Amino acid sequence: MGQVSQPGEQSMKKLQSAERSKCDNRSASAS
């Protein structure tokens, strides 16, 4: 039912996950 998502929504999720991994990498290398 909720499988069909708008392309904009998918790209937003991809961006968010990319930002999250970026932040994780930054904090990991900083510590």
C-alpha angles and dihedrals in degrees: 000000000000092000095098106076130171116262090237090056092051093049090048090054090048091050092049093050090047091051090047093052089046091054090046092052092047095050091043093053092042095054 
